[in-house]
Amino acid sequence: MNNPKVNPYFALVVGVLTVSTSAILVKLCTSSAGAIAFYRLFFSVIIMFPFFLSKNVNELMKISKKDWLFSGISGACLAFHFILWFESLNYTSVASSTVLVTLQPLFAFAGTFLFFKESFTLKAIICGVFAIIGSVVISWGDFSISGMALFGDLLAFLACMLVTAYLLFGQNVRKRMSLMSYTFIVYTISSLILLIYILVRGEALIPTDNMDWIYFLLLAILPTLLGHTLFNWTIKWLSTSVISMAILFEPIGASILAYFILKENIIWTQIIGGLIILLSITLFIIDEKKAKSKSIDTNTYQVQ
């Protein structure tokens, strides 16, 4: 595998920062969850189309049936991840929703172990546990026992499971497919699924507030093209578990933006939880890089 021109960890940081704007933009929209998700991906496909047509369209003929199937499943997981997450924001807060939807390590650890036979050191597992604890601490003062809030929390948790499946399938396919082709195919499939979903449910396609068009476009450019697309790119070099760990930064960024834009207060539990997450992720990534380095050194020695 060729070395990337851009450090994957730097790309991962940019991706996390841009994804942090997602919940804020969704909160500002007045349209339904299905419509927001559809236009977010539909506009992304439109922006990508000229680049895909000029350089990657020939790759379509080389894609195997297995990769088409996995891309389709990945697109479906992404579509319903957005629906459930955006819907959750109608019932619970930005802090609670983003914390729950970014708990992918719970599923990513199990998924990468079962499907990709990845192993983890005890230190990495402890870091993962503490990162999850940090996420819980962030939202501890924000969790509510009311029925509506709990329903929103459940939707966010289910959305978390779906986005992990999306990343796991992507990790498999991206080893054989270019970033542009994979992303364009997955986003197109997701858009079609979301359009059918909207039509079946009878939701309005045209927003009543014209500002929603701007929010749709920003959702396409920032958290999607600069966020999820960068995650798809880093999957070729980094594990799903590493990406999922880094995405735990999102509640921190979302909470800060919610404070300035939505006037949501940042409480002491969010500050302490944020520091725990930062430390845990840093130690996890350092440990993961050391493990990879040892593995490479061992393989080199065996070849020699």
Backbone as numpy.savetxt, mean C-alpha at the origin, in Angstrom:
# Nx Ny Nz CAx CAy CAz Cx Cy Cz
20.13 -10.66 -11.11 19.28 -9.47 -11.11 20.16 -8.22 -11.11
19.97 -7.31 -12.06 20.78 -6.11 -12.18 20.55 -5.19 -10.99
21.58 -4.46 -10.62 21.45 -3.48 -9.54 20.62 -2.29 -10.03
19.69 -1.79 -9.25 18.87 -0.66 -9.67 19.65 0.63 -9.68
19.24 1.57 -10.56 19.91 2.86 -10.65 19.59 3.74 -9.44
18.41 3.53 -8.86 17.98 4.29 -7.69 17.93 3.33 -6.50
18.42 3.77 -5.36 18.38 2.94 -4.15 16.93 2.58 -3.82
16.58 1.29 -3.75 15.19 0.89 -3.48 14.66 1.44 -2.16
15.53 1.60 -1.17 15.09 2.12 0.12 14.70 3.60 0.02
15.43 4.35 -0.82 15.06 5.75 -1.05 13.70 5.83 -1.74
13.49 4.98 -2.74 12.20 4.94 -3.44 11.08 4.55 -2.49
11.39 3.66 -1.56 10.39 3.23 -0.58 9.99 4.38 0.33
10.94 5.21 0.73 10.65 6.37 1.58 9.75 7.36 0.84
10.07 7.65 -0.42 9.24 8.57 -1.22 7.83 8.00 -1.36
7.74 6.69 -1.60 6.44 6.05 -1.73 5.59 6.18 -0.48
6.21 5.98 0.66 5.47 6.08 1.93 5.00 7.51 2.17
5.85 8.49 1.88 5.48 9.90 2.09 4.28 10.30 1.22
4.27 9.86 -0.03 3.17 10.24 -0.92 1.89 9.47 -0.59
2.04 8.22 -0.17 0.87 7.43 0.21 0.18 8.03 1.44
0.96 8.72 2.28 0.39 9.32 3.49 -0.67 10.37 3.19
-0.70 10.88 1.96 -1.70 11.88 1.60 -3.06 11.26 1.25
-3.08 9.96 1.07 -4.27 9.28 0.57 -5.51 9.50 1.44
-5.39 9.19 2.74 -6.55 9.29 3.63 -7.08 10.72 3.71
-6.17 11.70 3.67 -6.58 13.10 3.75 -7.40 13.48 2.52
-6.91 13.11 1.35 -7.61 13.44 0.10 -8.97 12.74 0.03
-9.03 11.51 0.50 -10.31 10.79 0.52 -11.30 11.47 1.45
-10.82 11.90 2.62 -11.67 12.59 3.58 -12.24 13.89 3.00
-11.45 14.55 2.14 -11.89 15.81 1.55 -12.92 15.61 0.44
-12.97 14.40 -0.13 -13.92 14.11 -1.21 -15.33 13.93 -0.66
-16.32 14.29 -1.49 -17.72 14.10 -1.12 -18.34 12.91 -1.84
-17.63 12.33 -2.81 -18.15 11.21 -3.59 -18.12 9.91 -2.80
-18.76 8.87 -3.34 -18.79 7.56 -2.69 -17.43 6.91 -2.73
-17.23 5.90 -1.88 -15.94 5.19 -1.83 -15.62 4.54 -3.16
-16.64 3.96 -3.80 -16.42 3.30 -5.09 -15.99 4.29 -6.17
-16.63 5.44 -6.20 -16.30 6.46 -7.20 -14.90 7.02 -6.98
-14.54 7.26 -5.73 -13.21 7.78 -5.42 -12.14 6.78 -5.86
-12.36 5.51 -5.53 -11.40 4.47 -5.91 -11.30 4.34 -7.43
-12.45 4.40 -8.11 -12.45 4.26 -9.57 -11.67 5.38 -10.24
-11.96 6.62 -9.89 -11.29 7.73 -10.56 -9.81 7.80 -10.18
-9.48 7.40 -8.97 -8.07 7.37 -8.57 -7.27 6.47 -9.52
-7.79 5.28 -9.81 -7.07 4.35 -10.67 -7.28 4.66 -12.15
-8.48 5.11 -12.51 -8.77 5.44 -13.91 -7.88 6.56 -14.40
-7.73 7.62 -13.62 -6.85 8.73 -13.99 -5.39 8.27 -14.04
-5.02 7.34 -13.16 -3.66 6.80 -13.18 -3.40 6.07 -14.48
-4.39 5.28 -14.94 -4.26 4.54 -16.19 -4.13 5.49 -17.38
-4.92 6.55 -17.37 -4.86 7.54 -18.46 -3.49 8.19 -18.54
-2.94 8.56 -17.38 -1.62 9.20 -17.34 -0.54 8.24 -17.82
-0.67 6.96 -17.47 0.34 5.97 -17.82 0.24 5.50 -19.27
-0.93 5.61 -19.87 -1.19 5.00 -21.18 -0.18 5.39 -22.27
0.16 6.68 -22.46 1.13 7.04 -23.52 2.49 6.37 -23.32
2.95 6.28 -22.07 4.24 5.67 -21.78 4.19 4.16 -22.03
3.08 3.55 -21.63 2.91 2.11 -21.86 2.85 1.81 -23.35
2.12 2.62 -24.09 1.94 2.40 -25.53 3.24 2.53 -26.29
4.10 3.43 -25.87 5.34 3.70 -26.61 6.45 2.69 -26.33
6.43 2.06 -25.14 7.56 1.22 -24.77 7.20 -0.21 -24.35
5.99 -0.44 -23.89 5.71 -1.73 -23.24 4.59 -2.55 -23.86
3.90 -2.02 -24.87 2.75 -2.73 -25.39 3.13 -4.10 -25.96
4.33 -4.23 -26.52 4.77 -5.51 -27.09 4.94 -6.60 -26.03
5.12 -6.17 -24.79 5.32 -7.14 -23.70 4.05 -7.94 -23.41
2.90 -7.40 -23.82 1.63 -8.08 -23.57 1.60 -9.49 -24.17
2.22 -9.64 -25.32 2.21 -10.93 -26.02 3.10 -11.97 -25.33
3.98 -11.52 -24.45 4.93 -12.43 -23.81 4.49 -12.85 -22.40
3.38 -12.30 -21.94 2.93 -12.59 -20.58 2.27 -13.96 -20.52
2.67 -14.77 -19.57 2.12 -16.12 -19.44 0.72 -16.08 -18.85
-0.01 -17.19 -19.00 -1.37 -17.28 -18.45 -1.35 -17.15 -16.93
-0.32 -17.72 -16.32 -0.19 -17.63 -14.87 -0.05 -16.18 -14.42
0.79 -15.41 -15.13 1.00 -14.02 -14.76 -0.24 -13.17 -15.04
-1.00 -13.51 -16.09 -2.27 -12.83 -16.32 -3.23 -13.10 -15.16
-3.27 -14.35 -14.73 -4.16 -14.73 -13.62 -3.77 -14.02 -12.34
-2.47 -14.05 -12.02 -2.00 -13.41 -10.80 -2.20 -11.89 -10.85
-2.01 -11.31 -12.03 -2.23 -9.86 -12.18 -3.70 -9.53 -11.98
-4.58 -10.40 -12.48 -6.02 -10.19 -12.31 -6.42 -10.27 -10.84
-5.87 -11.26 -10.14 -6.17 -11.39 -8.70 -5.63 -10.18 -7.95
-4.42 -9.76 -8.32 -3.81 -8.59 -7.69 -4.67 -7.35 -7.90
-5.17 -7.17 -9.14 -6.02 -6.03 -9.44 -7.32 -6.06 -8.66
-7.92 -7.24 -8.50 -9.15 -7.37 -7.72 -8.91 -7.05 -6.25
-7.78 -7.54 -5.72 -7.44 -7.25 -4.33 -7.25 -5.76 -4.11
-6.59 -5.09 -5.07 -6.37 -3.65 -4.94 -7.68 -2.89 -5.01
-8.57 -3.29 -5.91 -9.85 -2.60 -6.06 -10.66 -2.66 -4.77
-10.79 -3.84 -4.20 -11.61 -3.98 -2.99 -10.88 -3.49 -1.74
-9.56 -3.45 -1.80 -8.82 -2.79 -0.72 -9.22 -1.32 -0.64
-9.24 -0.64 -1.80 -9.61 0.77 -1.82 -11.06 0.98 -1.38
-11.95 0.14 -1.88 -13.37 0.28 -1.50 -13.55 0.18 0.00
-12.98 -0.86 0.60 -13.16 -1.08 2.04 -12.47 0.00 2.86
-11.26 0.40 2.42 -10.55 1.41 3.20 -11.24 2.77 3.12
-11.60 3.18 1.90 -12.26 4.48 1.74 -13.59 4.50 2.49
-14.29 3.38 2.48 -15.56 3.29 3.20 -15.32 3.39 4.71
-14.22 2.82 5.17 -13.92 2.85 6.60 -13.73 4.28 7.10
-13.23 5.16 6.23 -13.00 6.55 6.62 -14.30 7.32 6.84
-15.43 6.73 6.41 -16.72 7.35 6.68 -17.21 7.03 8.09
-16.57 6.07 8.75 -17.05 5.62 10.06 -16.04 5.83 11.19
-14.76 5.87 10.85 -13.75 6.03 11.89 -12.76 7.11 11.49
-11.84 7.42 12.36 -10.92 8.54 12.13 -9.78 8.16 11.20
-9.06 9.19 10.73 -7.89 8.97 9.89 -6.85 8.14 10.63
-6.61 8.46 11.90 -5.59 7.75 12.68 -5.93 6.28 12.81
-7.15 5.97 13.23 -7.56 4.57 13.42 -7.53 3.81 12.11
-8.07 4.41 11.06 -8.16 3.73 9.77 -6.78 3.45 9.19
-5.90 4.46 9.19 -4.58 4.26 8.60 -3.72 3.31 9.42
-3.90 3.32 10.73 -3.16 2.39 11.58 -3.56 0.95 11.24
-4.85 0.68 11.18 -5.31 -0.68 10.91 -4.99 -1.14 9.50
-5.08 -0.23 8.53 -4.86 -0.63 7.15 -3.38 -0.83 6.84
-2.50 -0.34 7.72 -1.06 -0.50 7.49 -0.44 -1.57 8.39
-1.26 -2.47 8.90 -0.74 -3.55 9.71 -0.40 -4.78 8.86
0.04 -4.55 7.64 0.36 -5.65 6.74 1.38 -6.64 7.29
2.33 -6.24 8.15 3.30 -7.23 8.63 2.65 -8.45 9.27
1.49 -8.27 9.90 0.79 -9.40 10.49 0.55 -10.49 9.46
0.22 -10.08 8.22 -0.08 -11.03 7.15 1.13 -11.24 6.24
1.96 -10.20 6.08 3.12 -10.32 5.19 4.14 -11.32 5.72
4.36 -11.34 7.03 5.29 -12.30 7.61 4.84 -13.72 7.29
3.54 -13.97 7.51 3.00 -15.31 7.25 3.03 -15.63 5.75
2.67 -14.65 4.93 2.62 -14.86 3.48 3.98 -15.14 2.86
4.97 -14.33 3.22 6.31 -14.53 2.64 6.93 -15.83 3.14
6.56 -16.24 4.36 7.08 -17.51 4.88 6.44 -18.70 4.17
5.12 -18.64 3.96 4.40 -19.75 3.34 4.67 -19.87 1.84
4.66 -18.71 1.14 4.74 -18.74 -0.32 6.15 -18.58 -0.88
7.00 -17.83 -0.16 8.34 -17.57 -0.68 9.44 -18.16 0.20
9.03 -18.87 1.27 9.97 -19.57 2.15 11.02 -18.63 2.74
10.63 -17.38 2.96 11.56 -16.45 3.58 11.66 -16.73 5.07
12.86 -16.60 5.60 13.05 -16.81 7.03 13.37 -15.46 7.69
13.08 -15.37 8.99 13.31 -14.13 9.71 14.05 -14.42 11.01
14.97 -13.55 11.36 15.68 -13.70 12.63 14.74 -13.32 13.77
15.10 -13.74 14.96 14.30 -13.40 16.14 14.25 -11.89 16.32
15.37 -11.22 16.02 15.42 -9.76 16.15 14.43 -9.10 15.20
14.34 -9.61 13.96 13.41 -9.04 12.98 11.98 -9.22 13.43
11.67 -10.40 13.98 10.31 -10.67 14.45 9.95 -9.75 15.62
10.91 -9.55 16.53 10.67 -8.66 17.67 10.43 -7.23 17.19
11.22 -6.79 16.20 11.04 -5.45 15.64 9.66 -5.32 15.02
9.21 -6.37 14.33 7.88 -6.35 13.73 6.79 -6.23 14.77
6.95 -6.97 15.85 5.96 -6.92 16.93 5.90 -5.53 17.55
7.07 -4.94 17.78 7.10 -3.60 18.38 6.55 -2.54 17.43
6.76 -2.71 16.13 6.19 -1.77 15.16 4.67 -1.82 15.20
4.14 -3.03 15.32 2.69 -3.19 15.42 2.17 -2.59 16.73
2.92 -2.79 17.81 2.55 -2.19 19.10 2.54 -0.67 18.97
3.54 -0.14 18.27 3.58 1.31 18.06 2.36 1.81 17.31
1.91 1.04 16.32 0.72 1.42 15.57 -0.51 1.45 16.47
-0.59 0.46 17.36 -1.73 0.41 18.29 -1.67 1.59 19.25
-0.47 1.92 19.72 -0.32 3.04 20.65 -0.76 4.35 20.01
-0.40 4.52 18.70 -0.79 5.75 18.00 -2.29 5.99 18.09
-3.05 4.95 17.89 -4.50 5.12 17.82 -5.21 4.77 19.12
-4.46 4.47 20.17 -5.07 4.04 21.43 -6.09 5.06 21.94
-5.72 6.32 21.89 -6.63 7.34 22.38 -7.74 7.67 21.40
-7.67 7.07 20.19 -8.64 7.41 19.16 -9.65 6.30 18.91
-9.32 5.07 19.37 -10.25 3.97 19.18 -11.54 4.22 19.96
-12.63 3.84 19.39 -13.94 4.02 20.03 -14.65 2.69 20.09
-15.47 2.51 21.13 -16.23 1.26 21.26 -17.62 1.39 20.66
-17.91 2.49 20.00 -19.21 2.66 19.36 -19.33 1.72 18.17
-20.55 1.35 17.84 -20.81 0.40 16.76 -20.29 0.87 15.43
-20.50 2.14 15.10 -20.07 2.66 13.80 -18.55 2.69 13.69
-17.87 3.11 14.77 -16.42 3.17 14.74 -15.82 1.77 14.62
-16.41 0.81 15.34 -15.93 -0.57 15.26 -16.14 -1.14 13.87
-17.26 -0.77 13.23 -17.52 -1.21 11.86 -16.46 -0.65 10.91
-16.12 0.62 11.10 -15.08 1.24 10.29 -13.73 0.59 10.52
-13.44 0.25 11.78 -12.18 -0.42 12.10 -12.11 -1.80 11.42
-13.24 -2.51 11.40 -13.29 -3.83 10.76 -13.04 -3.71 9.26
-13.65 -2.71 8.62 -13.44 -2.49 7.19 -11.97 -2.21 6.89
-11.33 -1.39 7.73 -9.92 -1.06 7.54 -9.04 -2.31 7.71
-9.41 -3.15 8.67 -8.64 -4.37 8.90 -8.74 -5.32 7.71
-9.94 -5.46 7.15 -10.13 -6.29 5.95 -9.37 -5.70 4.76
-9.36 -4.37 4.67 -8.61 -3.71 3.60 -7.12 -4.01 3.74
-6.64 -4.11 4.97 -5.25 -4.45 5.23 -4.92 -5.83 4.69
-5.80 -6.79 4.90 -5.59 -8.15 4.40 -5.51 -8.16 2.87
-6.37 -7.38 2.23 -6.41 -7.36 0.77 -5.17 -6.72 0.16
-4.68 -5.64 0.76 -3.49 -4.98 0.20 -2.25 -5.85 0.39
-2.23 -6.66 1.44 -1.12 -7.59 1.62 -1.14 -8.66 0.53
-2.33 -9.17 0.22 -2.46 -10.15 -0.88 -2.03 -9.52 -2.20
-2.40 -8.26 -2.41 -2.00 -7.52 -3.61 -0.48 -7.46 -3.73
0.21 -7.18 -2.62 1.67 -7.10 -2.63 2.32 -8.47 -2.83
1.73 -9.50 -2.24 2.30 -10.85 -2.37 2.21 -11.36 -3.81
1.06 -11.16 -4.43 0.93 -11.57 -5.83 1.86 -10.74 -6.72
1.97 -9.45 -6.38 2.87 -8.58 -7.14 4.32 -8.98 -7.01
4.72 -9.42 -5.82 6.10 -9.85 -5.61 6.44 -11.02 -6.53
5.45 -11.88 -6.75 5.66 -13.04 -7.62 5.76 -12.62 -9.09
4.81 -11.81 -9.55 4.73 -11.44 -10.96 5.86 -10.50 -11.37
6.24 -9.57 -10.50 7.25 -8.56 -10.84 8.62 -9.14 -11.13
8.85 -10.40 -10.74 10.13 -11.04 -11.04 10.25 -11.33 -12.54
9.10 -11.32 -13.24 9.11 -11.68 -14.67 8.53 -10.58 -15.57
7.99 -9.53 -14.99 7.31 -8.49 -15.77 7.85 -7.11 -15.41
7.91 -6.22 -16.40 8.39 -4.87 -16.14 7.41 -4.11 -15.26
7.92 -3.07 -14.60 7.08 -2.27 -13.71 5.92 -1.64 -14.45
6.17 -1.02 -15.60 5.13 -0.33 -16.35 4.03 -1.28 -16.77
4.41 -2.43 -17.33 3.42 -3.39 -17.81 2.57 -3.93 -16.65
3.25 -4.34 -15.59 2.51 -4.89 -14.45 1.56 -3.86 -13.84
2.07 -2.65 -13.61 1.26 -1.61 -12.98 0.09 -1.22 -13.87
0.34 -1.04 -15.16 -0.71 -0.65 -16.10 -1.81 -1.73 -16.14
-1.42 -2.98 -16.21 -2.39 -4.07 -16.27 -3.21 -4.14 -14.99
-2.55 -4.08 -13.86 -3.24 -4.19 -12.56 -4.19 -3.02 -12.35
-3.73 -1.79 -12.65 -4.59 -0.62 -12.46 -5.78 -0.65 -13.42
-5.56 -1.14 -14.64 -6.66 -1.24 -15.61 -7.69 -2.25 -15.14
-7.25 -3.39 -14.69 -8.16 -4.41 -14.17 -8.93 -3.87 -12.97
-8.23 -3.20 -12.07 -8.89 -2.61 -10.89 -9.94 -1.59 -11.30
-9.62 -0.75 -12.29 -10.56 0.27 -12.76 -11.83 -0.37 -13.31
-11.68 -1.43 -14.11 -12.84 -2.12 -14.68 -13.70 -2.75 -13.60
-13.06 -3.36 -12.61 -13.80 -3.96 -11.50 -14.56 -2.89 -10.72
-13.92 -1.76 -10.49 -14.55 -0.67 -9.74 -15.70 -0.05 -10.53
-15.56 0.06 -11.85 -16.64 0.60 -12.68 -17.86 -0.31 -12.61
-17.63 -1.61 -12.72 -18.74 -2.58 -12.60 -19.38 -2.48 -11.23
-18.57 -2.35 -10.21 -19.05 -2.23 -8.83 -19.97 -1.01 -8.68
-19.55 0.12 -9.24 -20.33 1.36 -9.15 -21.67 1.21 -9.88
-21.62 0.64 -11.09 -22.83 0.48 -11.89 -23.81 -0.48 -11.24
-23.30 -1.57 -10.68 -24.17 -2.56 -10.02 -24.84 -1.95 -8.79
-24.09 -1.16 -8.05 -24.63 -0.54 -6.83 -25.44 0.72 -7.11
-25.38 1.21 -8.36 -26.13 2.40 -8.71 -25.57 3.68 -8.12
-24.25 3.70 -7.87 -23.62 4.90 -7.32 -23.39 5.93 -8.42
-23.35 7.19 -8.02 -23.17 8.28 -8.98 -21.73 8.32 -9.47
-21.57 8.43 -10.80 -20.24 8.53 -11.40 -19.75 9.97 -11.44
-20.67 10.92 -11.51 -20.30 12.34 -11.59 -20.43 12.97 -10.21
-19.35 13.51 -9.66 -19.41 14.11 -8.32 -20.25 15.38 -8.29
-20.89 15.63 -7.17 -21.69 16.84 -7.01 -20.82 18.06 -6.70
-19.66 17.81 -6.15 -18.71 18.89 -5.82 -17.57 18.86 -6.83
-17.39 19.94 -7.57 -16.35 19.98 -8.61 -14.93 19.85 -8.05
-14.75 20.16 -6.77 -13.43 20.02 -6.15 -12.99 18.56 -6.12
-13.97 17.65 -6.16 -13.62 16.22 -6.15 -12.75 15.84 -7.33
-12.95 16.51 -8.49 -12.12 16.19 -9.66 -10.65 16.46 -9.37
-10.38 17.54 -8.64 -8.99 17.86 -8.28 -8.45 16.82 -7.32
-9.28 16.42 -6.34 -8.85 15.40 -5.38 -8.61 14.06 -6.07
-9.45 13.72 -7.06 -9.25 12.48 -7.82 -7.89 12.49 -8.51
-7.58 13.62 -9.14 -6.32 13.75 -9.88 -5.12 13.67 -8.93
-5.24 14.33 -7.78 -4.16 14.28 -6.79 -3.98 12.87 -6.24
-5.09 12.16 -6.06 -5.01 10.77 -5.60 -4.30 9.89 -6.62
-4.53 10.19 -7.90 -3.88 9.42 -8.96 -2.38 9.70 -9.01
-2.01 10.97 -8.85 -0.61 11.36 -9.00 0.22 11.04 -7.76
-0.27 11.43 -6.58 0.54 11.31 -5.37 0.57 9.89 -4.79
-0.50 9.43 -4.13 -0.40 8.11 -3.50 -0.38 6.94 -4.48
-0.88 7.13 -5.71 -0.94 6.01 -6.65 0.32 5.93 -7.51
0.54 6.92 -8.39 1.68 6.87 -9.30 3.01 7.05 -8.58
3.04 7.91 -7.57 4.28 8.11 -6.82 4.34 7.23 -5.57
3.23 6.59 -5.23 3.19 5.74 -4.04 3.19 4.27 -4.38
2.05 3.76 -4.80 1.92 2.33 -5.09 2.83 1.89 -6.23
3.03 2.76 -7.22 3.91 2.39 -8.33 5.34 2.20 -7.85
5.78 3.04 -6.93 7.12 2.87 -6.36 7.20 1.59 -5.54
6.11 1.25 -4.85 6.10 -0.02 -4.12 6.24 -1.19 -5.09
5.52 -1.10 -6.22 5.61 -2.15 -7.24 7.04 -2.25 -7.78
7.70 -1.11 -7.91 9.08 -1.11 -8.40 10.03 -1.74 -7.37
9.86 -1.36 -6.11 10.77 -1.88 -5.07 10.57 -3.36 -4.81
9.37 -3.90 -5.13 9.10 -5.31 -4.91 10.12 -6.20 -5.62
10.67 -5.70 -6.73 11.65 -6.49 -7.49 12.93 -6.69 -6.70
13.24 -5.76 -5.78 14.49 -5.83 -5.03 14.29 -6.02 -3.52
13.13 -5.63 -3.02 12.87 -5.74 -1.59 11.71 -6.70 -1.32
11.73 -7.31 -0.17 10.68 -8.25 0.21 9.38 -7.52 0.53
8.26 -8.24 0.36 6.95 -7.69 0.74 6.94 -7.32 2.22
7.62 -8.11 3.03 7.64 -7.83 4.47 8.35 -6.52 4.78
9.44 -6.22 4.05 10.16 -4.96 4.26 9.28 -3.78 3.85
8.61 -3.90 2.71 7.72 -2.84 2.23 6.58 -2.62 3.21
6.00 -3.72 3.70 4.90 -3.62 4.66 5.35 -2.96 5.95
6.57 -3.26 6.38 7.09 -2.61 7.58 7.23 -1.12 7.37
7.76 -0.73 6.22 7.98 0.70 5.94 6.66 1.44 5.83
5.63 0.77 5.32 4.33 1.42 5.17 3.71 1.79 6.52
4.26 1.22 7.60 3.79 1.60 8.93 4.11 3.06 9.24
4.97 3.69 8.42 5.20 5.12 8.56 3.95 5.93 8.19
3.08 5.34 7.37 1.93 6.09 6.85 1.07 6.72 7.93
0.73 6.01 9.04 -0.09 6.66 10.08 0.54 7.92 10.64
1.89 7.94 10.69 2.58 9.13 11.20 2.35 10.31 10.26
2.63 10.08 8.97 2.44 11.13 7.98 0.99 11.56 7.88
0.07 10.59 7.90 -1.35 10.90 7.79 -1.84 11.69 9.00
-1.35 11.34 10.19 -1.75 12.06 11.41 -1.27 13.51 11.38
-0.04 13.73 10.89 0.49 15.09 10.79 -0.33 15.92 9.80
-0.62 15.33 8.63 -1.42 16.03 7.63 -2.84 16.29 8.13
-3.40 15.32 8.86 -4.75 15.49 9.41 -4.79 16.63 10.42
-3.69 16.83 11.13 -3.61 17.92 12.10 -3.68 19.28 11.42
-2.93 19.42 10.32 -2.86 20.72 9.65 -4.03 20.96 8.69
-4.51 19.91 8.03 -5.54 20.09 7.01 -6.95 19.86 7.55
-7.12 18.78 8.32 -8.45 18.43 8.84 -8.66 18.90 10.27
-7.63 19.51 10.85 -7.69 20.04 12.22 -7.91 18.94 13.26
-7.43 17.72 12.96 -7.48 16.65 13.94 -6.29 16.77 14.88
-6.54 16.68 16.18 -5.48 16.84 17.15 -4.52 15.66 17.16
-3.24 15.95 17.40 -2.25 14.89 17.60 -2.01 14.75 19.09
-2.32 13.58 19.64 -2.22 13.36 21.08 -0.92 12.63 21.42
-0.62 12.55 22.72 0.66 12.01 23.15 0.85 10.55 22.74
-0.23 9.79 22.66 -0.10 8.38 22.27 0.38 8.26 20.82
-0.02 9.20 19.97 0.42 9.16 18.58 1.90 9.50 18.46
2.37 10.41 19.31 3.79 10.79 19.30 4.65 9.62 19.77
4.26 9.01 20.89 5.02 7.88 21.43 4.98 6.70 20.46
3.80 6.41 19.93 3.67 5.32 18.97 4.50 5.55 17.72
4.54 6.78 17.28 5.33 7.12 16.10 6.81 6.87 16.31
7.31 7.24 17.50 8.73 7.01 17.81 9.05 5.51 17.88
8.11 4.73 18.43 8.31 3.28 18.51 8.38 2.68 17.10
7.49 3.15 16.22 7.47 2.65 14.84 8.77 3.00 14.12
9.20 4.24 14.25 10.42 4.67 13.57 11.62 3.83 13.99
11.76 3.60 15.29 12.88 2.82 15.79 12.77 1.36 15.34
11.57 0.80 15.41 11.36 -0.61 15.05 11.65 -0.85 13.57
11.16 0.04 12.72 11.37 -0.13 11.28 12.86 0.02 10.93
13.52 0.98 11.55 14.94 1.18 11.29 15.74 -0.07 11.65
15.48 -0.63 12.82 16.19 -1.83 13.26 15.84 -3.03 12.39
14.57 -3.11 11.97 14.14 -4.23 11.13 14.87 -4.21 9.79
14.92 -3.05 9.15 15.55 -2.94 7.84 17.05 -3.19 7.94
17.68 -2.68 9.00 19.11 -2.93 9.20 19.37 -4.43 9.36
18.52 -5.09 10.15 18.69 -6.53 10.36 18.46 -7.31 9.08
17.46 -6.89 8.28 17.15 -7.57 7.03 18.30 -7.43 6.03
18.92 -6.25 5.99 20.04 -6.02 5.08 21.25 -6.85 5.51
21.49 -6.95 6.82 22.59 -7.76 7.32 22.39 -9.23 6.97
21.13 -9.71 7.11 20.83 -11.11 6.80 21.08 -11.40 5.33
20.68 -10.46 4.44 20.91 -10.64 3.01 22.40 -10.64 2.69
23.14 -9.76 3.36 24.57 -9.66 3.13 25.27 -10.96 3.53
24.87 -11.54 4.67 25.45 -12.80 5.12 25.13 -13.92 4.15
23.88 -13.90 3.62 23.47 -14.93 2.68 24.30 -14.87 1.40
24.56 -13.65 0.91 25.37 -13.47 -0.29 26.80 -13.93 -0.05
27.35 -13.57 1.14 28.71 -13.97 1.47 28.84 -15.48 1.55
27.81 -16.13 2.12 27.82 -17.59 2.25 27.77 -18.26 0.88
26.90 -17.74 0.00 26.78 -18.31 -1.34 28.08 -18.13 -2.13
28.71 -16.97 -1.96 29.98 -16.69 -2.65 31.06 -17.66 -2.20
31.09 -17.90 -0.89 32.09 -18.81 -0.32 31.89 -20.23 -0.86
30.61 -20.64 -0.95 30.32 -21.98 -1.43 30.72 -22.14 -2.90
30.53 -21.10 -3.69 30.92 -21.15 -5.11 32.42 -21.25 -5.26
33.12 -20.48 -4.41 34.57 -20.49 -4.47 35.12 -21.86 -4.07
